[in-house]
């Protein structure tokens, strides 16, 4: 039996995934959590071999959770299952150590097969997303530009962004200007939104 942990902050989605996977004769859902920062302990405690991770979860997102599992529980494989099928997310997920990336509207039989393939050490990527990711290219933003744009998402003024990311307002302006240029937008709010839409943040 392949022991699976489900991590999704939406109980209804978690329940549906569990019900579908439990229909498979070789898959056993051994744990369910609603927060990213609960995954590692739950995976170790339950003996899970494959963790299905949503991207947007409280506590810690799925990409950071995959990175944590790769570092601290390398015997556990991560499979990102998300509604956010963005090329930038795919690239970041694979770089973080995830073994697979599929969207939530994947048919149940394909999801079960993805679990089996990841469990056996293979990588699984949604084919259309893989094509989009290759076409989109690498994330053009530096780590600091991403930090500044994340802080700018809610439209905060430069001084507040500077406080949040522990930089001077002048340095924040420089990073914002650079990010606006790289995203081909006109304002910091547009740049932040574009970067989020691309999955770069």
C-alpha positions in Angstrom: 0.0 0.0 0.0 1.2 3.5 -0.8 0.7 5.7 2.3 -0.6 9.1 1.3 -0.9 12.4 3.3 -3.3 15.1 2.0 -2.6 18.8 2.8 -5.2 21.3 1.7 -6.8 24.1 3.7 -10.3 23.4 2.2 -11.9 20.5 4.1 -14.3 19.7 1.2 -11.5 19.3 -1.3 -9.4 17.2 1.2 -12.4 15.0 1.8 -13.1 14.6 -2.0 -9.5 13.7 -2.7 -9.4 11.2 0.2 -12.6 9.5 -1.0 -11.3 9.2 -4.6 -7.9 7.9 -3.6 -9.3 5.4 -1.1 -11.1 3.7 -4.0 -7.8 2.6 -5.3 -6.7 -0.8 -4.0 -3.1 0.1 -3.6 -3.4 3.6 -2.0 -4.2 4.4 1.7 -4.8 7.9 2.9 -3.1 7.8 6.3 -3.2 11.5 7.3 -5.0 14.8 6.4 -3.9 18.3 7.5 -5.2 21.8 6.7 -1.9 23.8 7.1 1.5 23.6 5.5 3.4 23.9 8.7 1.7 20.7 10.0 2.8 18.5 7.1 6.3 17.5 8.2 5.2 16.2 11.7 2.1 14.5 10.3 4.1 12.8 7.5 6.7 11.5 9.9 4.1 10.5 12.4 1.9 8.7 9.9 4.6 7.0 7.9 3.4 8.7 4.8 5.4 8.0 1.6 3.7 10.6 -0.7 2.3 14.0 0.3 -0.2 15.7 -1.9 0.2 19.5 -1.3 -1.9 22.4 -2.2 0.1 25.6 -3.0 -1.8 28.2 -1.0 -2.2 27.1 2.6 -2.0 28.9 5.9 1.2 28.4 8.0 3.4 27.6 5.0 2.7 27.3 1.3 3.0 24.0 -0.5 6.2 24.9 -2.3 8.0 25.8 0.9 6.6 22.6 2.4 8.0 20.5 -0.4 11.4 22.1 0.2 11.1 21.3 3.9 10.2 17.7 3.2 13.1 17.3 0.7 15.5 18.6 3.3 14.2 16.9 6.5 12.3 13.8 5.3 13.8 13.0 1.9 12.2 9.5 1.8 8.8 11.3 1.5 7.8 12.4 -2.0 5.8 15.6 -2.7 3.1 16.0 -5.3 1.7 19.5 -5.8 -2.1 19.3 -6.5 -3.4 22.8 -7.1 -6.0 25.0 -8.8 -3.2 27.4 -9.5 -1.8 26.0 -12.7 0.8 28.7 -13.4 4.1 28.1 -15.1 6.1 30.0 -12.5 4.6 27.9 -9.7 5.5 24.7 -11.6 9.1 25.8 -12.0 9.4 26.9 -8.3 7.8 23.6 -7.2 10.2 21.4 -9.1 13.2 23.5 -8.0 12.0 23.1 -4.4 12.2 19.3 -4.6 8.6 18.3 -5.5 8.4 15.2 -7.6 5.2 16.2 -9.4 2.8 19.0 -10.2 -0.8 18.4 -11.4 -4.0 20.6 -11.3 -7.1 19.7 -9.3 -9.2 19.1 -12.3 -7.0 16.1 -13.2 -9.2 13.0 -13.6 -9.2 10.7 -10.5 -7.5 7.8 -12.4 -4.7 10.1 -13.6 -4.2 11.5 -10.1 -3.9 8.0 -8.7 -1.4 7.1 -11.4 0.5 10.3 -10.6 0.7 9.1 -6.9 2.1 5.7 -8.1 4.6 7.3 -10.4 5.9 9.7 -7.8 6.0 6.9 -5.2 8.2 4.9 -7.6 10.7 7.7 -7.9 9.5 9.2 -11.2 8.5 12.8 -11.9 5.0 13.8 -13.0 4.2 17.1 -14.6 0.9 18.3 -16.2 1.9 18.3 -19.9 0.2 21.6 -20.9 1.8 23.3 -17.9 5.2 21.9 -18.8 4.9 23.4 -22.3 3.8 26.8 -20.9 6.6 26.8 -18.4 9.2 26.2 -21.1 7.7 28.9 -23.2 7.6 31.4 -20.3 11.2 30.9 -19.4 12.8 31.3 -16.0 11.6 33.7 -13.3 13.3 37.1 -14.2 13.0 38.5 -10.6 15.8 38.3 -8.0 15.0 37.0 -4.5 15.0 40.6 -3.2 12.7 41.9 -5.9 10.3 39.1 -5.1 10.4 40.0 -1.4 9.7 43.7 -2.2 6.8 42.8 -4.6 5.2 40.5 -2.1 5.2 43.4 0.4 3.7 45.6 -2.3 0.8 43.4 -3.2 -1.6 45.2 -0.9 -0.7 48.6 -2.3 1.4 49.7 0.7 3.4 52.9 0.4 7.2 52.6 -0.1 8.0 53.5 3.5 5.8 50.6 4.8 7.3 48.2 2.3 10.8 49.2 3.4 9.8 48.5 7.1 8.4 45.1 6.2 11.5 44.0 4.2 14.1 45.7 6.4 15.5 47.9 3.7 15.8 51.7 3.2 13.0 53.4 1.1 15.6 54.3 -1.5 16.7 50.7 -1.9 13.1 49.6 -2.1 12.4 52.1 -4.9 15.4 50.7 -6.8 14.1 47.2 -6.5 10.6 48.2 -7.5 11.9 50.2 -10.5 13.8 47.1 -11.6 10.9 44.8 -11.1 8.5 47.1 -13.0 11.0 47.1 -15.9 11.3 43.3 -15.9 7.5 42.7 -15.7 6.7 45.3 -18.4 4.2 47.1 -16.2 3.7 50.7 -15.1 3.3 50.7 -11.4 4.5 48.7 -8.4 1.0 47.3 -7.8 0.7 46.1 -11.4 4.2 44.6 -11.2 3.3 42.8 -8.0 0.0 41.5 -9.4 1.7 40.4 -12.7 4.4 38.6 -10.8 1.8 36.8 -8.6 -0.2 35.8 -11.7 2.9 34.3 -13.3 3.6 32.3 -10.1 6.9 34.2 -9.6 6.2 35.2 -6.0 
